[in-house]
Amino acid sequence: MSTDDPRPRPRRSETGPGPDPMSRSLPLEPGLVGDAVRDLQIRLRLVGVRDAPDVSGRFDDATSVAVTTFQVTSGLEPTGICDHPTWSALVESGFALGDRLLYHRIPMLRGDDVAFLQRRLGELGFLSGRVDGIFGPETEAAVRSFQRNTALVTDGVAGPDVVAQLRRLGPGSGTVTKAVLTERLALLAAPNDLAGARVAVGEPGTVPALVHNVTARLDANGAMSLAIHHPDGSATAGEANRFDARCFVGCTSRVEPGAVLSYYETTGFASAGGRHLAEILAIHLETSDIPGRVSIRGMRIPVLRETRMPALWCEIGTPAWLVEHGSKVATGITTAVTEWIACPLDEHE
């Protein structure tokens, strides 16, 4: 979000998210009526969604279309249903830089204002980490460094003085070159042998046999793998981070034939490592006679946003097709990970 965003925004006095009563009403889907739907419609209008619905309290077709539009622009699954990730993204989109004080706390502050701050600090060379919209220790350290270099009070809090100084420095380019370079250097410095490499493989309760098959093959080839079976993307990301995995591959099935491979991408930053892993796996899936198209996309779903390593979320085949071809898919994933560790970046970039 730009600090010069012309859209009207509610002024907020809170410093961070507390318990959200809306979470008990989710998911919101077509046909529902009530105050929760009205709150959703108000939020869609406040964040400036194109063709936002009337505030009727009825989840009609216009509301579903508006939710889908917001999900697409936010890098979420375009289901037209307001689930927990969608509502969280709506809340985060309501913050512009300067609306509130930003600082490191538990739970950590999240929002588009944090993402904008991270992009600007990254452009200026103070932040080397990825843009994830989460104000953690690395972002706090970058704010302190910025404050020291601009003769501001060094308290790690992004308040009015930090916002004013960033505005004086101009709008920026929108590309976080330091974060991109940091990821590339880390990947190039890592060992290129699968032996001893930590690889996390997860699924939300839909394809446990596939994950077991993949981890068994990885371990047989010398890797140290971790199987994660959890329906929540944030919890899965937390386990992969604690394991300190070199990469993460998440798997599930889909309704339609084919496959969709997603890596982390947001405004100003895309994971080059995650994208290259997706490209390698796409080649192996396409040669495995998978019915349907194999596509690659950048997304901001929680499991990709919160993992600290190159990550991939794979929706592969229908359940019936996976039952019959699971062994072939597991071989493709294992081979793709092995090739990626040997060469984690596209040599032509």
N, C-alpha and C positions, 0 to 999 in steps of 0.2 A: 504494500500500500504506500502511496506517495504521501508525504507530509502536506502536499498541496491538493490532496484529493477533494474535489468540490462537493462530494455527496454529503448530505446532512447526517450528522452522527449525534447520538445521545451522549451527553457529558456524563462521565462516570466518576464516582468518588471512591469505589472500592479499589484496593490494591491488587487483588487477585481473586481467582475463582474459589468460592466456598462450596458447600454442599448445594447441588443444583436440584430443586424439586422436579424439574422437567424430566430428569433421568428416569423417574418412576413411571412416566407416561410413555416412554419410548418402547418400541418404534411407533411412529405415526405413519399411517398409510391410508390410501383411498377409502372413503366411506366413513371414517371417523368424524365425530363432531364434538366440540367442546373447547374449553379455555386453552388447552395445550395446543390445539390446532391453530387457534387464534394467535397465540404467542409465536408460533412458527411463522405464520403469515406476516405478522408485524416485523419479525426479524428479517425475513426475506426482503421486505420493502426497505428496511433500514440499511441493509448492506448493499442496496442498489441492484438487486437481481433484475435482469431484463424481463419485462412482462410479468412482474410480480403480481400475485393474485390479490383480489379484494380480501379485506379482513372480515371474513364471514363466520369463521369458526368451523367451517365445513371443509374437509379435505376432499376437494373436487379435482377435476382433471387439470384445471389451471394451476392448482397448487402442486400437483405431481410434476407437471412440466417445469415449473419454477424450481422445484427441488432438484430435478434432473439437471437443469441448466447450472445451478450452483455446484452440484457434484462434479460436473464436467470441468468447470473452471477451477475447482479446488483440487483436482487430481484424485477424486474419490470414485468409487464404483457408481455408475449412473443408473441407480435402481428406481428413482422416483419416490423412494420411501425414506423418511427421516429416521435414521438409526443413530446410535450413539456417536460414531465418528462424524456424521453429518451435522448433528446438533453442536458438537464440540467445535467443528470448523466454523459454523455460523457464529457462535459466541466469539471465537477468536477473530473473525473478520470484522467484528464490531469495534475493534480497537485500532486507532491510528496513533502513530508516534506522537507523544505529547499528551495523550489522554490520561495517562496515569504514570506513576513512578515505576520504573523497572529495576529490579534488583534480584539477587539470588536468595531464594527462600525454598522451603519445603512445605507443600508441593511446589514445584517450580512453575513460574509464570509462563503462560503460553499465549501466543497471539500474533496477528499480522504486524503489530507494532514491534514485537521482538524480532520478527523476521526482517523487517525493514531496517532496524538497528543493526542486525548482524550483517546485512548486505552492505550497508554504508561503512561499517568498521572493517569488513573484509576488503572493500574497494580501496580503503585508505591504508591497508597493510597492518591493521591491528588485530584482526581475527583470522586465524588460519583454518578453523573448523568449518564444517558444513552449515548451511543455512537451514535450520529446522524449526525456527520459531519458538524454541524452548530456552529460557534464560537460565543456563547452568553455570558451573564454575568457569568454564572456558570463556563464556561471554562476559562474565564479571571481570575476569582478568583483562580482557580486551578493553572494557570500559575504563578500568583503572589506568591502563597504558595510555589510552586516548586522553584521559583527564590529565595525566602527568605531562603529556606532550603539548597540551593546550593551556597549561597554567590554571587548571580548574581544581577544585577540592577533590582529592583522590579518595573517594569513598565507595567506588564501584556501583553507584546508583545512577541510572540514566534518568535524570530529572530535567527541569527546564533549562539549566545551563548547558547540559550536553546537547539537548535538542537544538537550542539556539546556535551552538557552535557548529553542529552538523549542517544546519540550514545556511550558515554563512559560507560554508565550503562548497555549496552548490548541490544540485540534484544527484550527481553521480552518474555512472554509466549503466548500472544495473547488473553488471557481471562481476562475480566475486572471484577474481583471477587467483588470489592467494589460496583460497580454499581448494580450488581446482588443482593448483600446483602442489599443494600439500598432499592431497590424495594420490596424485601421480607419483610423487617422490616416495611416499610410504609403500606403494605397491611395487615400485621398481626395486626398493631396498629389501623386500621380503624374499626369503628363500624360494626358489622356483621348483622345489621337489615336493611331491605329495606326502612323502614320508615325514611323519610328525606334525603335519599341518592340521590345525584345528578347524573343523568344518561343522557348522550347525545346520541341521535339516529339520524342518518343522511342518506340521499340518494341524488343522483346526478340529480334528475328529472325523474327517471325511475319508482320508486315505492312509490309515496307519500302516497297512501292509506295504504300501509303496515306500514310505519313509524307512521302515525296517529293512526293506530290500536295499535301498540306497546306502544306508549307514553300514550294513553288513559288507557291501562291496567296497565302500571307502576304507573301512577298517582292514579288510583283506589286502588292500593295496598300500597299507602303512599309515593311513591317516588316523587322526584321533577325532572321531565324530561324536556328536551329541544329537540325539533324537528328542524333539520337543513336540509334545502332544497337548495343545491348549487352544481353546476357541478364541481367546482374546489376543489381538495383535500386539498390544503393548506388553502383555505378560510374556509373550513369545520373544519379543525384542529384548526384554530384560534378561531372560535366560541366555540368549545368544551373547549379549554384552558381558554378562558375568563369566561366561565360558571363554571370553576373549577370542572368538572365532575369527579366522582369516576371512571367511565369507559365510553368508547365510543363504540357504535355498529353502523356500517355503512352497508347499505343494497342496493342491486341491483339485477336485474335478469340476466340471462345468456342465451346463445344460446342453449347450450347442457343441457340435464336433469342432475339432481343431484345438488350438492352444493360444493363450494370451500370456506373454511373459512381461512382467512389470518390474522396473527398477526405479530408484528414487530420483525425482526431479522436481524442482521448484523454481520460482522466479530467480534467476541469477546463478543457479547452481544445478548441475546434473552430475550424478555419480558416473564417471567414466568407467570405473571398474565394474559397477553393476550393469551398465549398458553393454559392455564387452562380453560379460558372462552370458547375458541374454542372447547376444548375437551368436555366440558359440553353440549354446543349447538349441537355438532355433534351427541351426544347420543340422544337428543330429536328429531333431524331431522330424524335420522335413524329409530326411532320408530313411525314417522308420515307417514310412507309409501311413502316417497319421491322417485320418480323413479330415478334411477341412483346412482352413488357412491358419498359419502360424504368424502371429503378429507380436510386435514389441512396442511398448509404450512407457513413458515416464509417468509416475504416479506419486501421490503423497499420502497413501494409506498408512495408518499408524505403524504397522510392522516394518515398512520401508523407511519411514521418517525417523523412527526411534532406534533402529539398529545403528551401531557405530562403525560398521564395516560394510563393504560392498554387499548388497543384498538383492535377492531376486524372489518375486512371488509368481508362482507358476500355476495357471489354471489350465490343466491338460486333459483333454478328452472327456467323454461322457463316462459315468460310473461303469456302465456295461463294457465299454471299450477298454477301460483301464483294467478291469478284471482279467480280460483276455490278453492284454498287451503290457501288463505291468512290469514284467521282467525286462522287456525291450526298453521301456521308458526309464527304468532304473539304471540300465546300462548306459543309456544316453546321458542321463544326469551325471553319473559317475565319470564318464569320459569327458564331459564338458567341464566339470570341476577340475579334473586332472589337467586338461589342456589350459584352462584359465590360470591355474596356479603357475604353470610353466611360462605363460605369457599373459599377464593380467590386464594388459592394455592393448588397444588396437594400434599396431605398429604404423599404420598409415595416418594416424591423427597427428 
